[in-house]
């Protein structure tokens, strides 16, 4: 096989390959023999039909089989010999195939760029002072208090804001006269996401009471089945539960866990808040360091990788947005934004993996096990379940890669000059 290679860009190469005629004809004869042995042609015993007839009858299939047998094999060998690792799928073009002639074809492959790192240790970054205020501790206590709330029956009074109401609700479309399915629902009275008419009619109702009201839904309502419709509702209160918050005292602290008293709880909360802020600060310093490294580099990237990452980011962002019809201009603006982020993500990952390789940073099996334990603790599930889930979904290499990136970031922060 003969070939020549041309660099189209830093990340794209074009190869012209030629498979010798002798090799092509040898494979051609072998493929024709295969078809001849299986062909059922009237007037001939299996395998006895003339080869010229087989070639004429099965010409497209023979050509396709021949190409599938020879081209990938030749391409893979050439890429291996040249130590080229393609990014994505190689694109084959201008394929020439005629009997008694060589197979000639062009291949375009994208590759990762060669990374030339600037000096990445001793980079100067500013460190902001981390402090925890009394208000932040108080807010954390209130969050814990809200999570510890109890809901007790309040059957001797009407509904108030903040009550949880179990109700049966029926609806009828005032235009079509069609009834909606009867539903048993739990409503947080007075919540801002409720329809205004619901909140207004619910307040003051006692258990067992029935109220009738109508809601005219907007045309752009998120529930398309209700959008633009006028629905007449009948709501019956089944039960009312009142939210009761515990007092913030020593008993409250002890009930939460292994805390001696309220003072001990506040101390632990302060430590957690400080650790969280220091983690944020560490990430910000790491981003600043990587940003300064990137500024000193000129890095081309494979277009297919940018496209893939952009699409993933765009789909993630669109799925997190409320259901709405975005304009063409808004979509294009979003595409430009996610493309910039995609480029930044890929550049950062390449820089960090290259530094990890240069510094010979590795992730041990013990570190992977410890990370699995942390994940299990965070989600309050057994470690065995985390291990099983990671194995089933084939995420161990991804977990290992994330740990290596984190270790590399830690290395950069430790080797920086923090002012």
C-alpha positions as CSV (number, residue, x, y, z in Angstrom):
1,X,0.0,0.0,0.0
2,X,1.3,3.5,-0.9
3,X,0.1,6.7,0.7
4,X,0.9,10.3,1.2
5,X,-0.3,12.7,4.0
6,X,-1.1,16.4,4.0
7,X,-1.7,18.5,7.0
8,X,-4.9,20.5,6.3
9,X,-4.6,22.3,9.7
10,X,-3.2,21.7,13.2
11,X,-6.1,19.3,13.9
12,X,-6.9,17.9,10.5
13,X,-4.9,15.6,8.2
14,X,-5.7,14.2,4.7
15,X,-4.2,10.9,3.6
16,X,-4.2,9.5,0.1
17,X,-4.1,5.8,0.2
18,X,-3.6,3.2,-2.6
19,X,-4.0,-0.5,-2.2
20,X,-2.0,-2.4,-4.9
21,X,-3.9,-4.0,-7.7
22,X,-2.4,-7.5,-6.9
23,X,-3.9,-7.4,-3.4
24,X,-7.2,-6.1,-4.7
25,X,-7.5,-8.8,-7.4
26,X,-6.6,-11.5,-4.9
27,X,-9.4,-10.3,-2.6
28,X,-11.7,-9.8,-5.6
29,X,-11.3,-13.4,-6.6
30,X,-11.9,-14.6,-3.1
31,X,-15.1,-12.6,-2.7
32,X,-16.4,-13.7,-6.2
33,X,-15.7,-17.4,-5.1
34,X,-17.8,-16.8,-1.9
35,X,-20.8,-15.5,-3.9
36,X,-20.4,-18.2,-6.5
37,X,-20.5,-20.9,-3.8
38,X,-23.8,-19.5,-2.4
39,X,-25.5,-18.4,-5.6
40,X,-28.5,-20.3,-6.8
41,X,-28.7,-19.9,-10.5
42,X,-31.1,-21.8,-12.7
43,X,-29.3,-24.3,-15.0
44,X,-26.2,-24.5,-12.8
45,X,-25.3,-26.6,-9.8
46,X,-24.2,-24.6,-6.7
47,X,-20.7,-23.2,-7.2
48,X,-20.6,-24.1,-10.9
49,X,-21.9,-20.9,-12.5
50,X,-19.4,-19.0,-14.6
51,X,-17.5,-16.3,-12.6
52,X,-18.3,-13.7,-15.3
53,X,-22.0,-14.3,-14.8
54,X,-21.5,-14.0,-10.9
55,X,-19.7,-10.7,-11.4
56,X,-22.4,-9.3,-13.6
57,X,-25.3,-10.4,-11.4
58,X,-23.8,-9.5,-8.0
59,X,-21.5,-6.6,-9.1
60,X,-22.8,-3.9,-6.5
61,X,-22.7,-6.4,-3.6
62,X,-19.2,-7.7,-4.6
63,X,-17.9,-4.2,-4.8
64,X,-19.4,-3.3,-1.4
65,X,-18.0,-6.4,0.2
66,X,-14.6,-5.8,-1.3
67,X,-14.4,-2.2,0.0
68,X,-15.6,-3.3,3.5
69,X,-12.9,-6.0,3.6
70,X,-10.0,-4.0,2.3
71,X,-10.4,-0.3,3.1
72,X,-10.9,-0.3,6.9
73,X,-8.1,-2.8,7.3
74,X,-5.8,-0.7,5.2
75,X,-6.8,2.5,6.9
76,X,-6.4,1.1,10.4
77,X,-2.9,-0.2,9.6
78,X,-1.8,3.1,8.2
79,X,-3.1,5.1,11.2
80,X,-1.4,2.6,13.5
81,X,1.9,2.9,11.6
82,X,1.7,6.6,11.6
83,X,0.7,6.7,15.3
84,X,-2.4,8.8,14.4
85,X,-5.3,8.6,16.8
86,X,-8.4,10.0,15.1
87,X,-10.9,12.1,16.9
88,X,-14.3,10.9,15.7
89,X,-14.9,8.9,12.6
90,X,-12.5,9.2,9.6
91,X,-14.2,10.5,6.4
92,X,-13.5,8.6,3.2
93,X,-13.9,10.3,-0.1
94,X,-12.9,10.0,-3.8
95,X,-12.8,6.2,-3.7
96,X,-11.7,4.7,-7.0
97,X,-12.3,0.9,-7.6
98,X,-12.0,-0.8,-11.0
99,X,-11.1,-4.4,-11.7
100,X,-7.4,-5.0,-12.3
101,X,-6.6,-1.6,-10.8
102,X,-5.5,-0.4,-7.4
103,X,-8.1,0.9,-4.9
104,X,-7.4,4.6,-4.4
105,X,-9.1,6.8,-1.8
106,X,-8.7,9.9,0.4
107,X,-9.3,10.0,4.1
108,X,-9.8,13.1,6.3
109,X,-9.1,12.6,10.0
110,X,-9.3,15.0,12.9
111,X,-6.7,14.7,15.6
112,X,-6.0,16.3,18.9
113,X,-3.5,19.2,18.7
114,X,0.0,19.0,20.0
115,X,0.0,20.8,23.4
116,X,2.9,23.1,24.1
117,X,2.6,24.2,27.7
118,X,3.9,27.5,29.0
119,X,5.3,27.6,32.6
120,X,2.4,26.5,34.8
121,X,3.9,26.5,38.3
122,X,4.5,29.6,40.4
123,X,1.6,31.5,38.9
124,X,0.5,34.5,41.0
125,X,-3.1,34.5,42.2
126,X,-4.9,36.6,44.8
127,X,-6.5,35.0,47.9
128,X,-9.5,36.7,49.4
129,X,-10.2,36.6,53.1
130,X,-12.8,34.0,54.0
131,X,-15.2,34.8,56.9
132,X,-18.5,33.5,58.2
133,X,-21.1,36.0,59.5
134,X,-23.6,35.5,62.3
135,X,-26.4,36.0,59.8
136,X,-25.1,33.1,57.7
137,X,-25.1,30.8,60.8
138,X,-28.6,32.0,61.6
139,X,-29.8,31.3,58.1
140,X,-28.3,27.8,58.2
141,X,-30.1,27.2,61.5
142,X,-33.4,28.3,60.0
143,X,-32.9,25.9,57.1
144,X,-32.3,23.1,59.5
145,X,-35.4,24.2,61.5
146,X,-37.5,24.2,58.3
147,X,-36.4,20.6,57.5
148,X,-37.3,19.5,61.0
149,X,-40.9,21.0,60.8
150,X,-43.8,18.8,61.8
151,X,-47.3,18.9,60.2
152,X,-50.1,18.4,62.8
153,X,-53.8,18.2,62.1
154,X,-55.6,21.6,62.4
155,X,-59.3,20.5,62.0
156,X,-60.8,23.0,64.3
157,X,-60.1,26.1,62.2
158,X,-60.0,27.3,58.6
159,X,-57.1,27.1,56.2
160,X,-54.3,29.6,56.7
161,X,-51.3,30.5,54.5
162,X,-48.6,27.9,55.0
163,X,-51.0,25.0,55.7
164,X,-50.9,21.8,53.8
165,X,-54.4,21.0,52.5
166,X,-55.5,17.6,51.3
167,X,-58.4,18.3,48.9
168,X,-60.5,16.6,46.2
169,X,-60.8,18.8,43.1
170,X,-63.1,18.5,40.1
171,X,-63.0,20.6,36.9
172,X,-65.2,21.3,33.9
173,X,-64.3,23.1,30.7
174,X,-66.9,25.9,30.5
175,X,-66.8,25.9,26.7
176,X,-66.7,22.2,25.8
177,X,-68.6,21.1,28.9
178,X,-66.1,18.2,29.3
179,X,-65.2,17.1,32.8
180,X,-61.5,16.8,33.8
181,X,-60.5,13.8,35.9
182,X,-61.2,14.1,39.6
183,X,-58.0,14.4,41.5
184,X,-56.9,14.1,45.1
185,X,-54.2,16.8,45.7
186,X,-52.0,18.2,48.4
187,X,-51.9,22.0,48.3
188,X,-49.5,24.4,50.1
189,X,-52.0,27.2,50.9
190,X,-50.8,30.7,49.8
191,X,-47.8,29.4,47.8
192,X,-46.7,31.9,45.1
193,X,-46.8,29.2,42.3
194,X,-50.5,28.5,43.0
195,X,-53.2,30.1,40.8
196,X,-54.3,33.4,42.5
197,X,-58.0,32.2,42.4
198,X,-57.0,29.0,44.2
199,X,-55.2,30.7,47.0
200,X,-58.0,33.3,47.4
201,X,-60.8,30.6,47.6
202,X,-58.9,28.2,49.7
203,X,-58.1,30.5,52.7
204,X,-60.6,30.2,55.5
205,X,-62.2,26.9,54.4
206,X,-62.7,24.2,57.1
207,X,-62.4,20.5,56.7
208,X,-65.4,19.1,54.7
209,X,-66.3,22.5,53.1
210,X,-66.8,22.9,49.4
211,X,-66.0,25.9,47.2
212,X,-66.7,26.7,43.6
213,X,-64.5,29.0,41.5
214,X,-63.4,29.6,37.9
215,X,-59.9,30.1,36.4
216,X,-59.3,31.6,33.0
217,X,-55.8,30.2,32.0
218,X,-53.5,32.3,29.9
219,X,-52.8,31.2,26.3
220,X,-49.1,30.6,27.1
221,X,-49.8,28.6,30.2
222,X,-47.1,25.9,30.8
223,X,-49.8,23.2,30.9
224,X,-50.8,23.0,27.2
225,X,-54.0,21.1,28.0
226,X,-55.2,24.1,30.1
227,X,-53.7,26.9,28.0
228,X,-56.4,29.4,26.9
229,X,-59.2,27.4,28.6
230,X,-61.7,28.5,31.2
231,X,-62.2,25.8,33.9
232,X,-64.9,25.8,36.5
233,X,-63.6,24.0,39.7
234,X,-65.3,22.3,42.7
235,X,-62.9,21.9,45.6
236,X,-63.6,19.9,48.8
237,X,-61.2,20.2,51.7
238,X,-60.5,16.7,53.2
239,X,-58.0,17.7,55.9
240,X,-55.7,20.5,57.0
241,X,-52.2,20.2,58.5
242,X,-50.4,23.0,60.2
243,X,-46.7,23.5,59.9
244,X,-45.1,23.5,63.4
245,X,-41.4,24.6,63.6
246,X,-39.3,23.5,66.6
247,X,-37.7,26.0,68.9
248,X,-34.0,26.5,68.3
249,X,-32.4,25.4,71.6
250,X,-30.1,22.7,73.0
251,X,-32.8,20.0,72.6
252,X,-33.1,21.0,68.9
253,X,-29.4,20.6,68.4
254,X,-29.3,17.2,70.2
255,X,-32.2,15.9,68.0
256,X,-30.2,16.8,64.9
257,X,-27.3,14.4,65.7
258,X,-24.1,14.2,67.6
259,X,-24.2,17.7,69.1
260,X,-23.7,18.5,72.8
261,X,-25.8,21.7,72.7
262,X,-26.8,24.6,70.5
263,X,-23.4,26.2,70.9
264,X,-21.7,23.0,69.6
265,X,-24.1,23.0,66.6
266,X,-23.3,26.6,65.8
267,X,-19.6,25.9,65.9
268,X,-20.0,22.9,63.5
269,X,-22.1,25.0,61.2
270,X,-19.5,27.7,61.1
271,X,-16.8,25.1,60.3
272,X,-19.0,23.7,57.4
273,X,-19.7,27.2,56.0
274,X,-16.0,28.1,56.1
275,X,-15.0,24.8,54.4
276,X,-17.7,25.5,51.7
277,X,-16.4,29.0,51.1
278,X,-12.8,27.9,51.0
279,X,-13.8,25.2,48.5
280,X,-15.4,28.0,46.3
281,X,-12.3,30.1,46.7
282,X,-10.1,27.2,45.8
283,X,-12.1,26.6,42.6
284,X,-11.9,30.4,41.7
285,X,-8.1,30.3,42.2
286,X,-7.9,27.2,40.0
287,X,-10.0,28.9,37.3
288,X,-7.7,32.0,37.4
289,X,-4.6,29.8,37.2
290,X,-5.9,27.9,34.2
291,X,-7.1,31.1,32.6
292,X,-3.6,32.6,32.9
293,X,-2.1,29.4,31.3
294,X,-4.6,29.5,28.5
295,X,-3.8,33.2,27.8
296,X,-0.2,32.2,27.0
297,X,-1.3,29.5,24.5
298,X,-2.6,29.3,21.0
299,X,-4.7,26.1,20.7
300,X,-6.7,24.8,17.8
301,X,-9.4,22.3,18.5
302,X,-11.1,19.6,16.4
303,X,-14.3,21.0,15.0
304,X,-16.2,17.7,15.6
305,X,-15.3,17.8,19.3
306,X,-16.4,21.4,19.7
307,X,-19.7,20.6,17.9
308,X,-20.3,17.5,20.2
309,X,-19.6,19.5,23.4
310,X,-21.7,22.4,22.2
311,X,-24.7,20.2,21.4
312,X,-24.5,18.6,24.9
313,X,-24.3,22.0,26.6
314,X,-27.2,23.4,24.5
315,X,-29.5,20.4,25.1
316,X,-28.7,20.6,28.9
317,X,-29.5,24.3,28.9
318,X,-32.7,24.0,26.9
319,X,-34.0,21.2,29.1
320,X,-33.5,23.4,32.2
321,X,-35.5,26.3,30.7
322,X,-39.2,26.5,31.2
323,X,-41.3,25.4,28.2
324,X,-41.4,28.3,25.8
325,X,-41.0,29.1,22.1
326,X,-37.6,30.7,21.7
327,X,-37.0,32.9,18.7
328,X,-34.5,32.0,16.0
329,X,-32.3,34.9,17.2
330,X,-32.5,33.7,20.9
331,X,-31.4,30.2,19.8
332,X,-28.5,31.5,17.7
333,X,-27.4,33.7,20.6
334,X,-27.6,30.6,22.9
335,X,-25.5,28.6,20.4
336,X,-22.8,31.2,20.3
337,X,-22.7,31.3,24.1
338,X,-22.5,27.5,24.5
339,X,-19.8,27.2,21.8
340,X,-17.6,29.6,23.7
341,X,-18.1,27.5,26.8
342,X,-17.5,24.3,24.9
343,X,-14.2,25.6,23.6
344,X,-13.2,26.7,27.1
345,X,-14.2,23.3,28.6
346,X,-12.2,21.4,26.0
347,X,-9.1,23.6,26.3
348,X,-9.1,23.4,30.1
349,X,-9.5,19.6,30.0
350,X,-6.6,19.2,27.5
351,X,-4.3,21.5,29.5
352,X,-5.1,19.6,32.8
353,X,-4.6,16.2,31.3
354,X,-1.4,17.2,29.6
355,X,-0.1,18.6,33.0
356,X,-1.1,15.4,34.7
357,X,0.8,13.3,32.2
358,X,3.9,15.6,32.4
359,X,3.9,15.5,36.2
360,X,3.1,11.7,36.2
361,X,0.0,12.2,38.4
362,X,-2.0,9.0,38.8
363,X,-5.2,7.9,40.6
364,X,-4.9,4.8,42.7
365,X,-7.6,2.2,43.3
366,X,-7.7,3.2,46.9
367,X,-8.5,6.8,45.9
368,X,-11.3,5.5,43.7
369,X,-12.7,3.5,46.6
370,X,-12.6,6.6,48.9
371,X,-14.4,8.6,46.3
372,X,-17.1,6.0,46.1
373,X,-17.5,6.1,49.9
374,X,-17.8,9.9,49.7
375,X,-20.6,9.6,47.1
376,X,-22.4,7.0,49.2
377,X,-22.2,9.3,52.2
378,X,-23.4,12.3,50.3
379,X,-26.5,10.5,49.0
380,X,-27.0,8.4,52.2
381,X,-26.9,5.1,50.4
382,X,-24.7,2.0,50.9
383,X,-21.3,2.0,49.3
384,X,-22.1,-1.4,47.6
385,X,-25.0,0.3,45.8
386,X,-22.7,3.1,44.5
387,X,-20.1,0.5,43.3
388,X,-22.8,-1.5,41.6
389,X,-24.3,1.5,39.9
390,X,-20.9,2.7,38.6
391,X,-20.1,-0.8,37.3
392,X,-23.4,-1.2,35.6
393,X,-23.2,2.2,33.8
394,X,-19.5,1.8,33.0
395,X,-18.6,5.0,34.8
396,X,-15.5,3.9,36.5
397,X,-13.1,5.4,33.9
398,X,-15.1,8.7,34.0
399,X,-14.8,8.8,37.8
400,X,-11.1,8.1,37.5
401,X,-10.7,10.9,35.0
402,X,-12.6,13.3,37.2
403,X,-10.3,12.4,40.2
404,X,-7.2,12.9,38.0
405,X,-8.5,16.4,36.9
406,X,-9.2,17.3,40.6
407,X,-5.7,16.1,41.6
408,X,-4.1,18.2,38.8
409,X,-6.1,21.3,39.9
410,X,-4.9,20.7,43.5
411,X,-1.3,20.5,42.2
412,X,-1.6,23.8,40.3
413,X,-3.1,25.6,43.4
414,X,-0.3,24.2,45.7
415,X,2.4,25.2,43.2
416,X,1.0,28.7,42.7
417,X,2.2,31.9,44.5
418,X,-0.8,33.0,46.5
419,X,-0.6,36.6,47.4
